[in-house]
Amino acid sequence: MPQSKHRRKGHNRPRAYQTAPPAKNPTPSAPWVPAVGVGLLVAGVLVILLAYLPFLQDLLASAPPFYGNWGLVVGFVMLLAGFVFLTRWR
């Protein structure tokens, strides 16, 4: 039986499923990224707590970020921004 033409002696080409993808080395993030992320998390929790402490509600009621439920909104936005920063940390 004759051999197929695509077979060549000594030239075995690796198949796509046999080759591993090249290793990627991610670049490390700047040193300020984790500090800003943790700082935003802590600040977000503090904003939420300060907005709802009974003895501070009267004092902070006139401050712009704490009108009504805006303290909760600002705190959660800061928490979300902190999580986004920490997911970018390498």
Gaussian input, Z-matrix of N, CA and C with variables (Angstrom, degrees):
# hf/3-21g

backbone

0 1
 N
 C     1     B1
 C     2     B2     1     A1
 N     3     B3     2     A2     1     D1
 C     4     B4     3     A3     2     D2
 C     5     B5     4     A4     3     D3
 N     6     B6     5     A5     4     D4
 C     7     B7     6     A6     5     D5
 C     8     B8     7     A7     6     D6
 N     9     B9     8     A8     7     D7
 C    10    B10     9     A9     8     D8
 C    11    B11    10    A10     9     D9
 N    12    B12    11    A11    10    D10
 C    13    B13    12    A12    11    D11
 C    14    B14    13    A13    12    D12
 N    15    B15    14    A14    13    D13
 C    16    B16    15    A15    14    D14
 C    17    B17    16    A16    15    D15
 N    18    B18    17    A17    16    D16
 C    19    B19    18    A18    17    D17
 C    20    B20    19    A19    18    D18
 N    21    B21    20    A20    19    D19
 C    22    B22    21    A21    20    D20
 C    23    B23    22    A22    21    D21
 N    24    B24    23    A23    22    D22
 C    25    B25    24    A24    23    D23
 C    26    B26    25    A25    24    D24
 N    27    B27    26    A26    25    D25
 C    28    B28    27    A27    26    D26
 C    29    B29    28    A28    27    D27
 N    30    B30    29    A29    28    D28
 C    31    B31    30    A30    29    D29
 C    32    B32    31    A31    30    D30
 N    33    B33    32    A32    31    D31
 C    34    B34    33    A33    32    D32
 C    35    B35    34    A34    33    D33
 N    36    B36    35    A35    34    D34
 C    37    B37    36    A36    35    D35
 C    38    B38    37    A37    36    D36
 N    39    B39    38    A38    37    D37
 C    40    B40    39    A39    38    D38
 C    41    B41    40    A40    39    D39
 N    42    B42    41    A41    40    D40
 C    43    B43    42    A42    41    D41
 C    44    B44    43    A43    42    D42
 N    45    B45    44    A44    43    D43
 C    46    B46    45    A45    44    D44
 C    47    B47    46    A46    45    D45
 N    48    B48    47    A47    46    D46
 C    49    B49    48    A48    47    D47
 C    50    B50    49    A49    48    D48
 N    51    B51    50    A50    49    D49
 C    52    B52    51    A51    50    D50
 C    53    B53    52    A52    51    D51
 N    54    B54    53    A53    52    D52
 C    55    B55    54    A54    53    D53
 C    56    B56    55    A55    54    D54
 N    57    B57    56    A56    55    D55
 C    58    B58    57    A57    56    D56
 C    59    B59    58    A58    57    D57
 N    60    B60    59    A59    58    D58
 C    61    B61    60    A60    59    D59
 C    62    B62    61    A61    60    D60
 N    63    B63    62    A62    61    D61
 C    64    B64    63    A63    62    D62
 C    65    B65    64    A64    63    D63
 N    66    B66    65    A65    64    D64
 C    67    B67    66    A66    65    D65
 C    68    B68    67    A67    66    D66
 N    69    B69    68    A68    67    D67
 C    70    B70    69    A69    68    D68
 C    71    B71    70    A70    69    D69
 N    72    B72    71    A71    70    D70
 C    73    B73    72    A72    71    D71
 C    74    B74    73    A73    72    D72
 N    75    B75    74    A74    73    D73
 C    76    B76    75    A75    74    D74
 C    77    B77    76    A76    75    D75
 N    78    B78    77    A77    76    D76
 C    79    B79    78    A78    77    D77
 C    80    B80    79    A79    78    D78
 N    81    B81    80    A80    79    D79
 C    82    B82    81    A81    80    D80
 C    83    B83    82    A82    81    D81
 N    84    B84    83    A83    82    D82
 C    85    B85    84    A84    83    D83
 C    86    B86    85    A85    84    D84
 N    87    B87    86    A86    85    D85
 C    88    B88    87    A87    86    D86
 C    89    B89    88    A88    87    D87
 N    90    B90    89    A89    88    D88
 C    91    B91    90    A90    89    D89
 C    92    B92    91    A91    90    D90
 N    93    B93    92    A92    91    D91
 C    94    B94    93    A93    92    D92
 C    95    B95    94    A94    93    D93
 N    96    B96    95    A95    94    D94
 C    97    B97    96    A96    95    D95
 C    98    B98    97    A97    96    D96
 N    99    B99    98    A98    97    D97
 C   100   B100    99    A99    98    D98
 C   101   B101   100   A100    99    D99
 N   102   B102   101   A101   100   D100
 C   103   B103   102   A102   101   D101
 C   104   B104   103   A103   102   D102
 N   105   B105   104   A104   103   D103
 C   106   B106   105   A105   104   D104
 C   107   B107   106   A106   105   D105
 N   108   B108   107   A107   106   D106
 C   109   B109   108   A108   107   D107
 C   110   B110   109   A109   108   D108
 N   111   B111   110   A110   109   D109
 C   112   B112   111   A111   110   D110
 C   113   B113   112   A112   111   D111
 N   114   B114   113   A113   112   D112
 C   115   B115   114   A114   113   D113
 C   116   B116   115   A115   114   D114
 N   117   B117   116   A116   115   D115
 C   118   B118   117   A117   116   D116
 C   119   B119   118   A118   117   D117
 N   120   B120   119   A119   118   D118
 C   121   B121   120   A120   119   D119
 C   122   B122   121   A121   120   D120
 N   123   B123   122   A122   121   D121
 C   124   B124   123   A123   122   D122
 C   125   B125   124   A124   123   D123
 N   126   B126   125   A125   124   D124
 C   127   B127   126   A126   125   D125
 C   128   B128   127   A127   126   D126
 N   129   B129   128   A128   127   D127
 C   130   B130   129   A129   128   D128
 C   131   B131   130   A130   129   D129
 N   132   B132   131   A131   130   D130
 C   133   B133   132   A132   131   D131
 C   134   B134   133   A133   132   D132
 N   135   B135   134   A134   133   D133
 C   136   B136   135   A135   134   D134
 C   137   B137   136   A136   135   D135
 N   138   B138   137   A137   136   D136
 C   139   B139   138   A138   137   D137
 C   140   B140   139   A139   138   D138
 N   141   B141   140   A140   139   D139
 C   142   B142   141   A141   140   D140
 C   143   B143   142   A142   141   D141
 N   144   B144   143   A143   142   D142
 C   145   B145   144   A144   143   D143
 C   146   B146   145   A145   144   D144
 N   147   B147   146   A146   145   D145
 C   148   B148   147   A147   146   D146
 C   149   B149   148   A148   147   D147
 N   150   B150   149   A149   148   D148
 C   151   B151   150   A150   149   D149
 C   152   B152   151   A151   150   D150
 N   153   B153   152   A152   151   D151
 C   154   B154   153   A153   152   D152
 C   155   B155   154   A154   153   D153
 N   156   B156   155   A155   154   D154
 C   157   B157   156   A156   155   D155
 C   158   B158   157   A157   156   D156
 N   159   B159   158   A158   157   D157
 C   160   B160   159   A159   158   D158
 C   161   B161   160   A160   159   D159
 N   162   B162   161   A161   160   D160
 C   163   B163   162   A162   161   D161
 C   164   B164   163   A163   162   D162
 N   165   B165   164   A164   163   D163
 C   166   B166   165   A165   164   D164
 C   167   B167   166   A166   165   D165
 N   168   B168   167   A167   166   D166
 C   169   B169   168   A168   167   D167
 C   170   B170   169   A169   168   D168
 N   171   B171   170   A170   169   D169
 C   172   B172   171   A171   170   D170
 C   173   B173   172   A172   171   D171
 N   174   B174   173   A173   172   D172
 C   175   B175   174   A174   173   D173
 C   176   B176   175   A175   174   D174
 N   177   B177   176   A176   175   D175
 C   178   B178   177   A177   176   D176
 C   179   B179   178   A178   177   D177
 N   180   B180   179   A179   178   D178
 C   181   B181   180   A180   179   D179
 C   182   B182   181   A181   180   D180
 N   183   B183   182   A182   181   D181
 C   184   B184   183   A183   182   D182
 C   185   B185   184   A184   183   D183
 N   186   B186   185   A185   184   D184
 C   187   B187   186   A186   185   D185
 C   188   B188   187   A187   186   D186
 N   189   B189   188   A188   187   D187
 C   190   B190   189   A189   188   D188
 C   191   B191   190   A190   189   D189
 N   192   B192   191   A191   190   D190
 C   193   B193   192   A192   191   D191
 C   194   B194   193   A193   192   D192
 N   195   B195   194   A194   193   D193
 C   196   B196   195   A195   194   D194
 C   197   B197   196   A196   195   D195
 N   198   B198   197   A197   196   D196
 C   199   B199   198   A198   197   D197
 C   200   B200   199   A199   198   D198
 N   201   B201   200   A200   199   D199
 C   202   B202   201   A201   200   D200
 C   203   B203   202   A202   201   D201
 N   204   B204   203   A203   202   D202
 C   205   B205   204   A204   203   D203
 C   206   B206   205   A205   204   D204
 N   207   B207   206   A206   205   D205
 C   208   B208   207   A207   206   D206
 C   209   B209   208   A208   207   D207
 N   210   B210   209   A209   208   D208
 C   211   B211   210   A210   209   D209
 C   212   B212   211   A211   210   D210
 N   213   B213   212   A212   211   D211
 C   214   B214   213   A213   212   D212
 C   215   B215   214   A214   213   D213
 N   216   B216   215   A215   214   D214
 C   217   B217   216   A216   215   D215
 C   218   B218   217   A217   216   D216
 N   219   B219   218   A218   217   D217
 C   220   B220   219   A219   218   D218
 C   221   B221   220   A220   219   D219
 N   222   B222   221   A221   220   D220
 C   223   B223   222   A222   221   D221
 C   224   B224   223   A223   222   D222
 N   225   B225   224   A224   223   D223
 C   226   B226   225   A225   224   D224
 C   227   B227   226   A226   225   D225
 N   228   B228   227   A227   226   D226
 C   229   B229   228   A228   227   D227
 C   230   B230   229   A229   228   D228
 N   231   B231   230   A230   229   D229
 C   232   B232   231   A231   230   D230
 C   233   B233   232   A232   231   D231
 N   234   B234   233   A233   232   D232
 C   235   B235   234   A234   233   D233
 C   236   B236   235   A235   234   D234
 N   237   B237   236   A236   235   D235
 C   238   B238   237   A237   236   D236
 C   239   B239   238   A238   237   D237
 N   240   B240   239   A239   238   D238
 C   241   B241   240   A240   239   D239
 C   242   B242   241   A241   240   D240
 N   243   B243   242   A242   241   D241
 C   244   B244   243   A243   242   D242
 C   245   B245   244   A244   243   D243
 N   246   B246   245   A245   244   D244
 C   247   B247   246   A246   245   D245
 C   248   B248   247   A247   246   D246
 N   249   B249   248   A248   247   D247
 C   250   B250   249   A249   248   D248
 C   251   B251   250   A250   249   D249
 N   252   B252   251   A251   250   D250
 C   253   B253   252   A252   251   D251
 C   254   B254   253   A253   252   D252
 N   255   B255   254   A254   253   D253
 C   256   B256   255   A255   254   D254
 C   257   B257   256   A256   255   D255
 N   258   B258   257   A257   256   D256
 C   259   B259   258   A258   257   D257
 C   260   B260   259   A259   258   D258
 N   261   B261   260   A260   259   D259
 C   262   B262   261   A261   260   D260
 C   263   B263   262   A262   261   D261
 N   264   B264   263   A263   262   D262
 C   265   B265   264   A264   263   D263
 C   266   B266   265   A265   264   D264
 N   267   B267   266   A266   265   D265
 C   268   B268   267   A267   266   D266
 C   269   B269   268   A268   267   D267

   B1=1.4401
   B2=1.5318
   B3=1.2986
   B4=1.4669
   B5=1.5321
   B6=1.3514
   B7=1.4570
   B8=1.5293
   B9=1.3178
   B10=1.4596
   B11=1.5259
   B12=1.3230
   B13=1.4628
   B14=1.5243
   B15=1.3297
   B16=1.4525
   B17=1.5247
   B18=1.3172
   B19=1.4569
   B20=1.5157
   B21=1.3244
   B22=1.4530
   B23=1.5178
   B24=1.2913
   B25=1.4571
   B26=1.5230
   B27=1.3571
   B28=1.4482
   B29=1.5219
   B30=1.3107
   B31=1.4614
   B32=1.5148
   B33=1.3146
   B34=1.4551
   B35=1.5293
   B36=1.2804
   B37=1.4591
   B38=1.5243
   B39=1.3439
   B40=1.4644
   B41=1.5286
   B42=1.2908
   B43=1.4630
   B44=1.5268
   B45=1.3158
   B46=1.4551
   B47=1.5269
   B48=1.3092
   B49=1.4528
   B50=1.5214
   B51=1.3354
   B52=1.4528
   B53=1.5333
   B54=1.3032
   B55=1.4551
   B56=1.5186
   B57=1.3025
   B58=1.4629
   B59=1.5262
   B60=1.3168
   B61=1.4681
   B62=1.5272
   B63=1.3061
   B64=1.4712
   B65=1.5236
   B66=1.3110
   B67=1.4637
   B68=1.5242
   B69=1.3256
   B70=1.4576
   B71=1.5245
   B72=1.2940
   B73=1.4586
   B74=1.5203
   B75=1.3392
   B76=1.4615
   B77=1.5257
   B78=1.3163
   B79=1.4574
   B80=1.5254
   B81=1.3126
   B82=1.4727
   B83=1.5286
   B84=1.3151
   B85=1.4525
   B86=1.5246
   B87=1.3060
   B88=1.4633
   B89=1.5318
   B90=1.3257
   B91=1.4702
   B92=1.5255
   B93=1.3181
   B94=1.4614
   B95=1.5288
   B96=1.3181
   B97=1.4702
   B98=1.5299
   B99=1.3466
   B100=1.4689
   B101=1.5230
   B102=1.3273
   B103=1.4648
   B104=1.5246
   B105=1.3354
   B106=1.4647
   B107=1.5284
   B108=1.3250
   B109=1.4633
   B110=1.5179
   B111=1.3236
   B112=1.4705
   B113=1.5194
   B114=1.3316
   B115=1.4582
   B116=1.5170
   B117=1.3342
   B118=1.4664
   B119=1.5270
   B120=1.3212
   B121=1.4658
   B122=1.5258
   B123=1.3140
   B124=1.4612
   B125=1.5233
   B126=1.3260
   B127=1.4596
   B128=1.5303
   B129=1.3253
   B130=1.4644
   B131=1.5138
   B132=1.3203
   B133=1.4658
   B134=1.5250
   B135=1.3265
   B136=1.4643
   B137=1.5248
   B138=1.3279
   B139=1.4735
   B140=1.5173
   B141=1.3153
   B142=1.4694
   B143=1.5254
   B144=1.3214
   B145=1.4634
   B146=1.5276
   B147=1.3220
   B148=1.4641
   B149=1.5207
   B150=1.3091
   B151=1.4603
   B152=1.5226
   B153=1.3179
   B154=1.4614
   B155=1.5245
   B156=1.3154
   B157=1.4541
   B158=1.5313
   B159=1.3187
   B160=1.4728
   B161=1.5240
   B162=1.3271
   B163=1.4539
   B164=1.5295
   B165=1.3350
   B166=1.4629
   B167=1.5209
   B168=1.3092
   B169=1.4665
   B170=1.5189
   B171=1.3271
   B172=1.4641
   B173=1.5258
   B174=1.3118
   B175=1.4640
   B176=1.5266
   B177=1.3108
   B178=1.4570
   B179=1.5213
   B180=1.3117
   B181=1.4634
   B182=1.5214
   B183=1.3165
   B184=1.4619
   B185=1.5291
   B186=1.3189
   B187=1.4622
   B188=1.5257
   B189=1.3421
   B190=1.4706
   B191=1.5172
   B192=1.3319
   B193=1.4688
   B194=1.5234
   B195=1.3264
   B196=1.4574
   B197=1.5257
   B198=1.3240
   B199=1.4730
   B200=1.5231
   B201=1.2853
   B202=1.4699
   B203=1.5149
   B204=1.3161
   B205=1.4642
   B206=1.5210
   B207=1.3125
   B208=1.4604
   B209=1.5233
   B210=1.3125
   B211=1.4646
   B212=1.5168
   B213=1.3053
   B214=1.4595
   B215=1.5313
   B216=1.3168
   B217=1.4767
   B218=1.5260
   B219=1.3303
   B220=1.4641
   B221=1.5346
   B222=1.3120
   B223=1.4643
   B224=1.5161
   B225=1.3244
   B226=1.4652
   B227=1.5216
   B228=1.3096
   B229=1.4709
   B230=1.5222
   B231=1.3230
   B232=1.4653
   B233=1.5269
   B234=1.3226
   B235=1.4658
   B236=1.5244
   B237=1.3177
   B238=1.4633
   B239=1.5213
   B240=1.3266
   B241=1.4644
   B242=1.5290
   B243=1.3218
   B244=1.4641
   B245=1.5203
   B246=1.3311
   B247=1.4713
   B248=1.5204
   B249=1.3269
   B250=1.4705
   B251=1.5247
   B252=1.3140
   B253=1.4596
   B254=1.5245
   B255=1.3214
   B256=1.4617
   B257=1.5239
   B258=1.3284
   B259=1.4625
   B260=1.5181
   B261=1.3240
   B262=1.4687
   B263=1.5224
   B264=1.3242
   B265=1.4612
   B266=1.5174
   B267=1.3395
   B268=1.4792
   B269=1.4992
   A1=107.23
   A2=118.55
   A3=120.97
   A4=111.39
   A5=114.60
   A6=120.10
   A7=110.64
   A8=114.45
   A9=119.30
   A10=109.93
   A11=116.48
   A12=120.38
   A13=112.87
   A14=118.58
   A15=119.54
   A16=112.99
   A17=118.27
   A18=120.80
   A19=109.07
   A20=114.56
   A21=119.98
   A22=108.09
   A23=117.32
   A24=121.12
   A25=109.70
   A26=116.47
   A27=121.74
   A28=115.01
   A29=119.09
   A30=121.68
   A31=109.79
   A32=115.93
   A33=120.30
   A34=108.62
   A35=115.49
   A36=121.05
   A37=108.86
   A38=118.51
   A39=119.29
   A40=110.41
   A41=114.86
   A42=120.78
   A43=109.97
   A44=116.34
   A45=121.25
   A46=111.35
   A47=118.49
   A48=120.75
   A49=111.83
   A50=118.28
   A51=121.53
   A52=112.37
   A53=118.01
   A54=120.04
   A55=110.29
   A56=115.55
   A57=121.42
   A58=108.64
   A59=117.24
   A60=118.35
   A61=110.15
   A62=117.71
   A63=119.35
   A64=110.90
   A65=115.47
   A66=120.59
   A67=109.43
   A68=115.85
   A69=120.72
   A70=108.45
   A71=115.68
   A72=120.80
   A73=108.06
   A74=117.82
   A75=118.74
   A76=110.23
   A77=114.17
   A78=118.05
   A79=109.41
   A80=117.22
   A81=118.82
   A82=110.28
   A83=115.67
   A84=120.41
   A85=110.20
   A86=114.20
   A87=119.91
   A88=109.34
   A89=117.55
   A90=119.15
   A91=113.88
   A92=118.21
   A93=119.94
   A94=112.33
   A95=118.89
   A96=121.33
   A97=112.06
   A98=120.86
   A99=118.14
   A100=112.57
   A101=117.27
   A102=119.33
   A103=110.93
   A104=116.71
   A105=119.92
   A106=110.20
   A107=117.50
   A108=120.85
   A109=112.47
   A110=116.41
   A111=120.06
   A112=110.18
   A113=116.83
   A114=120.17
   A115=112.30
   A116=117.18
   A117=120.42
   A118=111.46
   A119=117.39
   A120=119.78
   A121=111.01
   A122=115.94
   A123=119.98
   A124=110.64
   A125=117.13
   A126=120.93
   A127=110.89
   A128=117.67
   A129=120.89
   A130=112.12
   A131=116.43
   A132=120.08
   A133=110.22
   A134=116.95
   A135=120.07
   A136=112.03
   A137=117.10
   A138=119.82
   A139=110.12
   A140=117.31
   A141=120.11
   A142=110.27
   A143=117.47
   A144=120.12
   A145=111.99
   A146=116.89
   A147=119.85
   A148=112.36
   A149=116.70
   A150=119.46
   A151=111.69
   A152=117.74
   A153=119.58
   A154=114.24
   A155=118.72
   A156=120.17
   A157=108.53
   A158=118.22
   A159=120.56
   A160=113.82
   A161=118.45
   A162=119.07
   A163=112.91
   A164=117.82
   A165=120.64
   A166=113.09
   A167=118.11
   A168=120.04
   A169=111.86
   A170=117.43
   A171=119.83
   A172=111.27
   A173=116.93
   A174=120.19
   A175=112.08
   A176=116.34
   A177=120.62
   A178=113.73
   A179=117.94
   A180=120.17
   A181=111.68
   A182=117.40
   A183=120.00
   A184=112.42
   A185=118.42
   A186=120.95
   A187=109.32
   A188=118.29
   A189=121.25
   A190=116.18
   A191=121.55
   A192=116.70
   A193=114.12
   A194=118.39
   A195=119.72
   A196=113.89
   A197=119.41
   A198=120.73
   A199=108.83
   A200=117.58
   A201=121.34
   A202=111.50
   A203=116.09
   A204=121.60
   A205=112.85
   A206=117.66
   A207=119.51
   A208=112.04
   A209=118.02
   A210=119.87
   A211=111.60
   A212=115.35
   A213=120.24
   A214=110.84
   A215=116.07
   A216=120.30
   A217=110.18
   A218=116.82
   A219=120.06
   A220=110.39
   A221=117.15
   A222=120.38
   A223=112.56
   A224=117.08
   A225=119.24
   A226=112.32
   A227=117.81
   A228=119.99
   A229=109.99
   A230=116.69
   A231=119.43
   A232=111.50
   A233=117.03
   A234=120.24
   A235=111.13
   A236=117.04
   A237=121.28
   A238=110.61
   A239=117.09
   A240=120.16
   A241=110.80
   A242=117.66
   A243=120.58
   A244=112.26
   A245=116.54
   A246=119.43
   A247=111.68
   A248=117.60
   A249=120.50
   A250=109.79
   A251=117.57
   A252=119.80
   A253=110.97
   A254=117.62
   A255=119.65
   A256=112.46
   A257=118.39
   A258=118.80
   A259=111.56
   A260=117.93
   A261=122.05
   A262=112.55
   A263=117.00
   A264=121.90
   A265=110.74
   A266=115.81
   A267=120.50
   A268=109.76
   D1=133.85
   D2=-178.94
   D3=-74.92
   D4=151.01
   D5=178.36
   D6=-81.67
   D7=154.48
   D8=177.11
   D9=-69.60
   D10=154.70
   D11=-178.01
   D12=-73.83
   D13=-23.13
   D14=-176.00
   D15=-77.17
   D16=-9.50
   D17=178.31
   D18=-85.29
   D19=125.77
   D20=178.13
   D21=-123.12
   D22=140.04
   D23=-177.91
   D24=-72.38
   D25=128.51
   D26=174.46
   D27=80.04
   D28=-3.01
   D29=-179.38
   D30=-117.44
   D31=75.54
   D32=177.73
   D33=-87.09
   D34=114.99
   D35=179.49
   D36=-88.89
   D37=129.87
   D38=179.31
   D39=-69.38
   D40=141.11
   D41=179.32
   D42=-78.45
   D43=162.74
   D44=-176.63
   D45=-63.85
   D46=-34.92
   D47=-179.14
   D48=-78.28
   D49=-12.51
   D50=-179.08
   D51=-93.02
   D52=-18.47
   D53=-177.21
   D54=-93.80
   D55=139.80
   D56=177.54
   D57=-88.76
   D58=144.81
   D59=177.47
   D60=-66.78
   D61=151.68
   D62=-179.54
   D63=-64.34
   D64=143.50
   D65=-178.63
   D66=-71.04
   D67=133.37
   D68=178.73
   D69=-103.73
   D70=130.82
   D71=177.25
   D72=-103.92
   D73=104.36
   D74=-179.18
   D75=-69.08
   D76=144.80
   D77=178.34
   D78=-75.23
   D79=139.25
   D80=-179.96
   D81=-69.26
   D82=149.74
   D83=-179.92
   D84=-79.35
   D85=165.00
   D86=179.43
   D87=-66.69
   D88=153.59
   D89=-177.28
   D90=-68.42
   D91=-16.08
   D92=-179.56
   D93=-82.20
   D94=-14.32
   D95=-176.48
   D96=-63.52
   D97=-50.19
   D98=178.87
   D99=-67.26
   D100=-32.61
   D101=179.80
   D102=-65.92
   D103=-42.33
   D104=178.83
   D105=-68.11
   D106=-39.87
   D107=179.70
   D108=-61.93
   D109=-48.05
   D110=179.52
   D111=-67.48
   D112=-38.34
   D113=177.67
   D114=-61.80
   D115=-40.83
   D116=177.56
   D117=-66.89
   D118=-37.44
   D119=177.47
   D120=-63.42
   D121=-47.04
   D122=-179.42
   D123=-65.30
   D124=-43.51
   D125=-179.82
   D126=-64.28
   D127=-38.15
   D128=178.10
   D129=-63.07
   D130=-43.09
   D131=178.13
   D132=-65.43
   D133=-41.18
   D134=178.82
   D135=-64.26
   D136=-40.34
   D137=178.62
   D138=-63.13
   D139=-42.77
   D140=179.54
   D141=-64.76
   D142=-44.31
   D143=-179.66
   D144=-66.29
   D145=-43.47
   D146=-178.53
   D147=-67.06
   D148=-30.43
   D149=-179.14
   D150=-71.56
   D151=-21.28
   D152=-173.49
   D153=-120.45
   D154=9.49
   D155=173.20
   D156=-76.73
   D157=130.53
   D158=-172.67
   D159=-60.07
   D160=-40.49
   D161=-176.53
   D162=-76.96
   D163=-13.03
   D164=177.70
   D165=-103.05
   D166=-9.28
   D167=-177.03
   D168=-62.91
   D169=-39.73
   D170=-179.91
   D171=-68.97
   D172=-38.23
   D173=179.34
   D174=-69.12
   D175=-40.65
   D176=-174.54
   D177=-91.17
   D178=-2.27
   D179=-177.04
   D180=-64.53
   D181=-25.47
   D182=-179.36
   D183=-90.99
   D184=-9.99
   D185=179.33
   D186=-76.16
   D187=135.83
   D188=-174.02
   D189=-55.16
   D190=-40.63
   D191=-177.10
   D192=-75.35
   D193=-4.20
   D194=-174.14
   D195=-114.93
   D196=12.75
   D197=176.02
   D198=-62.01
   D199=128.14
   D200=175.93
   D201=56.18
   D202=-120.50
   D203=-179.77
   D204=-101.43
   D205=14.93
   D206=-178.22
   D207=-67.39
   D208=-25.64
   D209=175.53
   D210=-61.51
   D211=-39.10
   D212=177.42
   D213=-67.01
   D214=-42.53
   D215=-179.98
   D216=-64.52
   D217=-47.51
   D218=-179.47
   D219=-62.67
   D220=-40.80
   D221=178.69
   D222=-62.90
   D223=-43.69
   D224=179.32
   D225=-69.15
   D226=-33.94
   D227=175.95
   D228=-65.44
   D229=-39.67
   D230=177.06
   D231=-66.47
   D232=-38.93
   D233=175.92
   D234=-63.02
   D235=-43.35
   D236=179.07
   D237=-62.96
   D238=-43.67
   D239=178.26
   D240=-63.14
   D241=-37.77
   D242=177.15
   D243=-64.18
   D244=-42.01
   D245=176.87
   D246=-65.17
   D247=-37.29
   D248=177.82
   D249=-64.21
   D250=-43.39
   D251=177.84
   D252=-61.97
   D253=-40.97
   D254=-177.11
   D255=-73.41
   D256=-23.91
   D257=175.30
   D258=-75.59
   D259=-18.42
   D260=176.89
   D261=-87.65
   D262=-4.13
   D263=-176.42
   D264=-78.38
   D265=129.51
   D266=177.51
   D267=-124.93

